[in-house]
Amino acid sequence: MLRLFVALSLPEAVRAQLNGIAGRLSAARWLDRDSYHITLRFIGEIDGGLAGDLADELAGLDGRGFELSLAGLGHFGDGPKARALWARVEKTEPLLRLQQKVEQALRRAGCKPERRRFTPHVTLARLYNTPPDALYSFILRHSLLRLGPFPVKDFVLYRSFLRGEGALYRAEAVYPLAA
């Protein structure tokens, strides 16, 4: 079984800037800067046959490159049950259009529809019993975070390997967008 997702990679300069705020919040497990990405669609565990069909469908997508920016921080989960800290990706029409094309391609290949609403973000840390006041204070201190715009020239089919110290991601295929 393969654990897959489709995402946008980030330029090194953006990853370095995001990494600059890492480690300044207790009870958080910070992701390695090489793991920062913008998930377009999590697929989950599938067999190799379906993976090949997905890759073929994704290769057939047409789209144009565009620019994105990051603005501010947010979190998933409320109060003491907060589970992830993330950088907000500004929603743009080209981003939403690409995400929808990816979703349609995955459905054509045989994936079930995604039930969750698309919330573009870059996960920075996993939270474990982080005191809510500390989390909200951290988010407030970094509320003026602005990165970009930066170019999006492709999207990537990633494979995820779960490990005790966090997931490891490997690009399985890169799909260029037109200039």
FENZI-V828912 format. One record per run of one state. SS is the DSSP state (~ for helix, > for strand, _ for the rest). FROM is the first residue (numbers start at 0). TO is the last residue. Records with the same first field share a line. If there is no record, write none. Layout:
BEGIN
SS = FROM-TO ; FROM-TO
END
This chain:
BEGIN
_ = 0-0 ; 9-10 ; 19-26 ; 30-31 ; 35-35 ; 46-46 ; 59-62 ; 64-64 ; 76-77 ; 81-82 ; 89-91 ; 109-119 ; 127-130 ; 141-144 ; 152-152 ; 161-166 ; 176-176 ; 178-178
> = 1-8 ; 27-29 ; 36-45 ; 63-63 ; 65-75 ; 83-88 ; 120-126 ; 145-151 ; 153-160 ; 167-175 ; 177-177
~ = 11-18 ; 32-34 ; 47-58 ; 78-80 ; 92-108 ; 131-140
END
